[in-house]
Amino acid sequence: MGWKKKVLIGGGITALIILILGLSLGLTLGRRNIKSTFFSRCEKFKEYDCQKLWDAFQQAYVNKDPCKVPVEAYDPLIAAAPFKHQCNKTMFWSKTKDVVHGLTAKRNDCFVTLEDTLLGSVLDNLTWCGKEGSNDTFTTGCPGWSECVNNPVRSFWNRSSAAFADVACGNVTAMLNGSINTPFNPTSIFASVEVPRFIASRVKNLNVVMVIQKNNISNCTDPSLKNLRQSIDTGITFSCKDVSESRIQECGSKPEIACGACW
């Protein structure tokens, strides 16, 4: 074998080893990053055992087909950190995440979203899954939201959203997007999971805030809002108000504005 051929083979083997090591390192760092993120966020809530919650979280999906993780798999995690009643403060949203969290980050005295709670905050914007035959947590190669119904991320948000809606009470607020054709989309989590769990014995009023921006194409007269009104218990009072995004931002930046006067 000529020296040039040996060099080529040797170089190819070296490149393969580097690739394998790089992939291994990437998977390891991914696992460490999600765990460190989980713990750093969890530790802001002093009354919980973060290791216990991490263990309950992992048992839902590790060593499982990432397309076969039902919502019930997260029941132990929900039980370990149950949602607390936030009467008159519970805020739901659909396609308004940045706007609503821009408000609640500054005015948690007024409103609380799922992502402001322990479980919602520790897993917000994260991706995870398991693999059959492995006890590891993976952050790459996981199925996307729409690839399969029972994927780990989608099942978690469906289960936690249901539990969060179950403790809503008194005056409940929902922030919808006036810049899309169907503000109340029947396929959204808000419509398909949360609204059906509003019962008149707990929820007295559902107040919709329609976020109005410069490019808005919908408002409170949109036909989908009629569908929302018809979807809720007959004993729940419904209202909707068009509110500019600038007014919502003003409420967030001025704590002297009373919660009830934000819109």
C-alpha angles and dihedrals in degrees: 000000000000121000092245091056091048090052092050093049092044091049091049092051091048091051091049092051091049090049092050092047090047093052091047092049091047092053091047093050091047091054092046093047096053091046093047091046091049092050097043091052094041094052090065086072100067100191097065135083101233095193090054090050092047090052091049090048095051095047088064096068115005116115090012137114102264090227093053104062107118123202089252090066088077095054093101090051092050089047091051092055107021119191116252126226111265098185113198091000104073112120125192125186144186123197091344101090099133094045096046095045091046085061101041092046087065102028108040085144086072109034141015125197128193090258090057091061125084098260095039094049098046093054102033112132093359129128124207143155143159134230130224110261094022133093092199130107115235128201098185130055091032121142116263124245094267100033093088133358098230100050117141098251097044093046091051094052093045091050096043092045090054092049092047091051090049091065097044111120143168113003111010123193129204124189114209132183120253091189095074132070097243112033092178101049113187091215095055122104089243092057101035102036113016107037094053088059095057105105125184094234089068107018115060102173136018109203115190119203110200107205109223119201132171091270097045117149099174138049140169091299091064112127091235089066088061087056090051092051090051092047098061128080113279090238093061117092114227129207136164130195131185108229127180118237089235090059091052090050090049091053089052094051097044113060090181088074107095116239092243092051097057089099 
